[in-house]
Amino acid sequence: MYNSFYRSDPPGEDDVFPKCIQILAELKNEANGVNYAVPHLAQALAQADCPTRIFTIGDYERSLTLNCPVTAFPASYFPIRSFYRSRPLAAALMAAAKRPLILHANALWLAPTIYAAAACRTGQAKLVVSPHGMLSRWALQRSKWKKQLVNLLGGHRWVFRECAMFHATSEQEYREIRSCGLRQPVAVVPLGMDMPEGLEELLAQPRRRKLLFLGRIHPVKGVAELLNVWTEIHPEYPEWELELVGPQNDFSQILQERIKKERLPRIVFSGAVSGRDKFLKYAESAIFVLPSHTENFGIAAAEALSCGTPVITTTQTPWEKIEQHQCGWYIPDTEPALRAALRQAMSLPAQELRQMGEAGREWIKREFGWQRSGSMMAEAYTWLLDRRPARPEWVRLD
C-alpha cells in the first residue's frame, strides 16, 4: 500500500487500510509528551473500532509504539533539519488520501503537516490538526523567523485552509485556537492517563522531602526560573532537595554549569527515565513542580497526580482544577508566585501533602483514561467523515 516506506511494524500489515493515520515528525523521546500521547491515543482508537496507523520520520523507539502499526519514512534534513522534510512521506500521504479517512497531524510549522494538507486538498481524506501548544502566545513568539519562512513559502495557508477540524486537549488550547481567528470545528478531547500499577507499597511509604521536575529540559518548562527561586529559598529548607529529571541537551548543560559555578546545594540532575522508573521518581517525591510558560496539556502533571504527588504549576497550563480538587497550587507564571507557592508547600506537614496527593490520585483515576479519550476522538472522526450521527457535544462550533 505504501510503496515508499522503509520500515513498517508490525510486518505484513501494510495491506490493511486504516481509518485514521496519526502523523508524527518523530517518535523517539518519551519526555516529549506528544511522543507519549499519540501511540496511547492510537491504541485507544483501535479499541474504539477505529483502526489507526502512525506515520513518522526516521528511526523510532519501539518501546514507545505500544505495538501500534507504525510506518517510518526516510528524512531529508536540507535546508532546515528541524523542518522534517520527507518526500516518501509526502507521496504516501498523497496515496492514502485518495480514500475517505482521517489524516491527523500532530504539529504545526513542520513539513509533515503541510504534506497532509496538500494530500487532503486533492483527495478524499479529512485533515485534523492537534497544535499541541503551538498556537499559544509564548510558542508563537518563539523562533518567529522559522514560522515566517513557512508562511512565506505558502505552506500553512494550505494547512489552515484544508484543516477540517482542530483537536484541543483542553479549554485553554481551545481558546488559543479561537484567538488566532480559526473558525473550524474543534474537538475538545483531553489526553488520557495510564494509572501506574504495582506501586501501592511504595505509595504507602513516607515521601522524601524532595521537589521534582520531570520532563524536557527546555526554556519553555521554566526550569531556569525554578533554579532562580531555589537559589533564594534553599537556606530556609535545609532538609529539602531538588531533582531535575530529563534528557541531557545543550540547555541542561548550561544549567549544570550554572549550578556548579554558583555552588547551588542539594540539586540532583538525572537523565531521562521511562516506564516504571519514571513513576518511581514521582512516587518518592513530596511535590512535583511544572513551572511551564506554556503547556497544551502537561501530561507530567497528570502522571504526578496519579502517583499521589501534589503539583505546583502555572496558569499557562490547563490544570486550573488542581485547586478545586485541593491537590496542588495553580499560580501566575512569575518567579514571585513560584517562590510563594514553594514556601507554602515546603512548610506543610508531610501528612497534609499526602492528603493532597491522595485527592489528586482519586481525581485522575475518576476523570482521565485513554479509553474515554479514544472513544471521544473516534466519534468526532465519524461525525467529520459522515456528518452522522449528530455532532458530539465536545465538538465545538462556537
C-alpha positions in Angstrom: 0.0 0.0 0.0 2.7 2.5 0.9 5.4 1.8 -1.7 7.8 4.4 -0.3 8.1 3.2 3.3 11.4 1.8 4.5 10.4 0.3 7.9 7.0 -0.8 9.0 5.9 -2.5 12.2 4.2 -4.9 12.7 5.4 -6.5 9.5 2.9 -7.9 7.0 0.1 -5.4 7.9 0.6 -2.9 5.2 -2.4 -4.2 3.1 -4.8 -3.3 6.0 -6.1 0.2 5.3 -6.6 2.3 8.4 -9.5 4.7 9.2 -7.0 7.1 10.7 -3.3 7.9 10.2 -1.6 9.7 13.0 1.3 11.8 11.7 4.3 12.5 13.9 7.5 14.2 12.9 9.5 11.8 15.1 8.8 9.1 17.7 12.0 9.0 19.8 11.7 10.6 23.2 9.1 9.8 25.8 9.9 13.1 27.7 8.2 14.8 24.7 4.6 14.5 25.8 3.4 14.2 22.2 5.5 11.1 21.6 4.0 9.6 24.7 0.4 10.6 23.9 0.0 9.7 20.2 0.7 6.0 20.5 -1.6 5.8 23.5 -4.4 7.6 21.5 -3.8 5.3 18.5 -4.2 2.3 20.7 -7.4 3.6 22.3 -8.7 4.5 18.8 -8.2 0.9 17.7 -10.1 -0.3 20.7 -12.9 2.0 19.7 -13.2 0.3 16.3 -11.1 3.0 14.5 -8.0 1.2 13.0 -5.1 3.6 13.2 -1.6 3.6 11.9 1.2 6.0 12.8 3.4 7.7 10.1 6.7 9.1 11.3 10.1 10.1 10.1 13.4 8.4 10.8 14.3 5.6 13.3 11.9 5.4 16.2 11.8 3.7 19.6 9.9 0.5 19.5 9.2 0.8 23.2 7.0 3.9 22.6 4.8 2.3 19.9 2.6 0.1 22.3 2.5 -2.4 19.4 0.6 0.1 17.2 1.2 -0.2 13.5 4.0 2.2 12.6 5.4 3.2 9.2 8.7 5.2 9.2 10.0 7.2 6.3 13.5 8.4 5.4 14.2 12.1 6.2 15.8 14.9 4.2 17.4 17.4 6.6 18.1 20.1 3.9 17.7 23.0 4.2 16.4 23.0 7.9 16.9 19.9 9.9 14.0 20.7 12.3 11.6 21.1 9.4 11.4 17.2 9.0 11.1 17.0 5.2 10.5 13.6 3.6 9.4 13.1 0.0 8.5 9.5 0.6 6.1 10.6 3.4 4.6 13.2 1.2 4.0 10.6 -1.5 2.5 8.1 0.9 0.1 10.6 2.3 -1.0 11.6 -1.2 -1.7 8.0 -1.9 -3.6 7.4 1.3 -5.8 10.5 0.9 -7.4 9.0 -2.2 -9.7 7.2 0.2 -12.1 8.7 2.8 -10.1 8.6 6.0 -8.6 10.9 8.7 -5.1 12.4 8.4 -4.4 13.6 11.9 -1.3 15.9 12.1 0.3 16.4 15.5 2.1 19.6 15.0 2.2 22.9 13.2 5.0 24.7 11.2 6.5 21.3 10.1 6.7 19.7 6.7 4.6 16.5 7.6 1.6 18.7 8.4 2.0 20.6 5.1 2.2 17.3 3.3 -1.1 16.2 4.9 -2.8 19.4 4.0 -1.7 19.0 0.4 -2.9 15.5 0.3 -6.3 16.4 1.6 -6.5 19.3 -0.9 -6.6 16.8 -3.8 -8.0 13.7 -2.1 -11.0 12.5 -0.1 -9.3 12.5 3.3 -10.1 14.9 6.1 -7.4 16.8 7.9 -7.4 17.1 11.7 -4.7 19.1 13.4 -3.6 19.0 17.0 -1.5 22.1 17.7 -0.1 20.7 20.9 0.5 24.1 22.3 2.0 25.6 19.1 -0.7 28.3 19.0 0.0 29.7 22.5 1.3 33.2 22.7 4.6 32.0 24.0 5.1 29.5 21.3 4.1 31.9 18.5 6.8 34.4 19.7 9.5 31.7 19.7 11.5 31.0 16.5 9.4 33.6 14.7 11.7 33.6 11.6 11.1 29.9 11.0 7.3 30.4 11.2 7.6 33.4 8.9 9.6 31.4 6.4 7.0 28.6 6.4 4.2 31.2 5.8 6.3 32.9 3.1 6.5 29.6 1.2 2.8 29.3 1.5 2.7 26.0 3.4 0.5 27.0 6.3 -2.1 28.7 4.1 -2.8 25.2 2.9 -2.9 23.8 6.4 -5.3 26.4 7.8 -7.5 26.2 4.6 -7.6 22.4 4.4 -8.0 21.7 8.2 -11.4 20.3 8.6 -11.2 20.1 12.4 -8.8 21.0 15.2 -8.2 18.9 18.2 -7.7 20.8 21.5 -6.6 18.9 24.6 -8.0 21.5 27.0 -10.3 24.5 27.2 -7.2 26.7 27.3 -6.0 25.3 24.0 -9.5 25.8 22.5 -9.3 29.5 23.4 -5.9 29.7 21.8 -7.2 28.3 18.6 -10.1 30.7 18.5 -7.9 33.7 19.4 -6.0 33.0 16.2 -9.2 33.6 14.2 -9.6 29.9 13.2 -13.3 29.0 12.9 -13.2 25.3 12.1 -14.9 22.8 14.4 -12.7 22.0 17.5 -12.9 18.6 19.2 -12.0 19.3 22.9 -10.8 15.9 23.9 -8.3 15.6 26.9 -5.4 13.2 26.7 -5.7 10.1 28.9 -3.6 8.8 31.7 -2.5 5.2 32.4 -2.7 4.7 36.2 0.6 3.2 37.4 0.4 -0.4 38.7 2.3 -2.2 41.3 3.3 0.9 43.3 0.8 0.6 46.2 3.5 -0.5 48.7 5.8 2.4 47.7 2.9 4.9 47.7 2.2 3.9 51.3 5.7 4.8 52.5 6.8 8.2 53.7 7.9 10.6 51.0 11.4 12.1 50.8 11.5 15.9 51.2 12.1 16.4 47.6 10.9 18.7 44.9 10.8 17.0 41.5 10.8 18.4 38.0 10.5 15.7 35.3 10.3 16.4 31.5 12.2 18.1 28.7 14.9 20.4 30.0 13.9 23.3 27.8 13.4 27.1 28.3 9.6 26.7 27.9 9.4 24.5 31.0 10.5 27.3 33.3 13.5 25.3 34.7 15.8 28.3 34.8 13.2 30.3 36.8 12.9 27.3 39.2 16.7 27.5 39.8 16.4 31.2 40.4 13.8 30.6 43.1 15.7 27.7 44.6 18.8 29.9 44.9 16.9 32.3 47.1 14.9 29.9 49.3 17.1 26.8 49.8 18.7 28.1 53.0 15.3 28.2 54.6 14.6 24.5 53.9 17.9 22.5 54.6 16.0 19.2 54.7 14.7 19.6 51.1 16.4 18.7 47.8 15.6 19.5 44.2 15.8 16.8 41.4 15.6 17.7 37.7 14.9 14.7 35.5 15.0 14.8 31.8 17.1 14.1 28.6 20.5 15.8 28.6 20.9 18.5 26.0 22.7 21.9 25.4 20.3 23.7 27.7 20.7 21.2 30.5 24.4 21.6 30.2 24.1 25.3 30.6 22.1 24.8 33.8 24.5 22.3 35.2 27.4 24.7 34.6 25.5 27.4 36.4 24.8 25.1 39.4 28.5 24.3 39.6 29.6 27.9 39.2 27.2 29.2 41.8 27.7 26.2 44.1 23.9 25.7 44.5 23.4 22.9 47.0 21.1 19.8 47.1 20.3 19.8 43.3 20.4 16.4 41.5 20.4 16.2 37.7 19.2 12.9 36.5 18.9 11.7 32.9 15.8 10.6 31.1 13.7 7.9 32.7 10.7 6.0 31.3 8.2 3.3 32.3 8.2 2.1 35.9 11.4 4.1 36.7 9.6 7.3 35.8 6.7 6.6 38.1 9.1 5.7 40.9 10.5 9.2 40.7 7.0 10.7 41.1 6.1 8.3 43.9 9.2 9.0 46.1 8.8 12.8 45.8 6.8 15.1 48.1 6.0 17.8 45.5 6.1 18.0 41.7 6.8 21.3 40.1 5.9 22.2 36.5 6.6 26.0 36.1 6.0 26.0 32.4 5.5 29.1 30.3 3.0 27.2 28.1 1.5 23.7 28.0 -1.3 22.4 25.9 -1.9 19.5 28.3 1.1 18.8 30.5 1.0 15.0 30.8 3.6 15.1 33.5 1.2 16.8 35.9 -1.3 14.0 35.4 1.4 11.4 35.9 2.5 13.1 39.2 -1.1 13.2 40.5 -1.7 9.6 39.5 1.2 8.8 41.9 -0.3 10.8 44.7 2.1 13.7 44.4 0.8 17.3 44.8 1.5 19.6 41.9 2.7 23.2 41.6 2.1 24.6 38.1 1.3 27.8 36.3 -1.8 29.4 34.8 -0.1 28.8 31.4 -1.0 25.1 31.8 -4.6 23.7 31.6 -4.6 22.4 35.2 -6.8 25.0 36.9 -8.8 22.3 38.6 -6.0 21.2 40.9 -7.0 23.9 43.3 -10.7 22.9 43.1 -9.7 19.3 43.9 -7.3 20.5 46.6 -4.3 18.7 45.2 -1.9 21.5 44.3 -1.2 25.1 43.5 -2.2 27.0 40.3 -0.1 30.1 40.2 0.8 33.0 37.8 3.8 32.4 35.6 6.1 34.6 37.7 9.0 34.0 40.0 7.4 35.7 43.0 4.3 33.5 42.6 6.5 30.4 42.3 8.5 31.4 45.3 5.4 31.9 47.5 3.9 28.6 46.4 7.1 26.7 47.1 7.4 28.3 50.5 3.9 27.4 51.4 4.1 23.8 50.1 7.5 23.1 51.7 6.3 24.3 55.0 3.3 21.9 55.1 3.4 18.8 57.3 4.1 15.6 55.4 0.6 14.3 56.3 -1.1 17.2 54.7 0.9 16.9 51.5 -0.1 13.2 51.5 -3.8 14.0 51.8 -3.5 16.5 48.9 -1.7 13.8 46.8 -4.4 11.2 47.5 -7.1 13.7 46.4 -5.3 14.2 43.2 -4.8 10.5 42.6 -8.6 9.9 43.0 -9.4 12.7 40.6 -7.1 11.4 37.9 -8.4 7.8 38.4 -12.0 9.1 38.1 -11.9 11.5 35.1 -8.9 10.6 32.9 -8.5 7.5 30.9 -7.3 6.6 27.4 -10.4 4.5 26.7 -12.6 7.6 27.2 -10.3 9.8 25.1 -10.2 7.2 22.2 -14.0 6.9 22.2 -14.5 10.6 22.1 -12.0 11.1 19.3 -13.4 8.2 17.3 -16.9 9.7 17.5 -15.5 13.1 16.4 -13.8 11.4 13.4 -17.1 9.6 12.4 -19.0 12.8 12.5 -16.4 14.6 10.4 -16.3 12.0 7.7 -20.0 11.1 7.6 -21.8 14.1 9.3 -23.6 11.5 11.3 -24.7 10.7 13.9 -25.4 14.0 15.5 -22.4 16.2 16.3 -20.8 15.1 19.6 -21.2 17.8 22.3 -17.4 18.0 22.7 -17.0 19.1 19.1 -17.4 22.9 19.4 -18.6 25.2 16.7 -18.8 28.4 18.8 
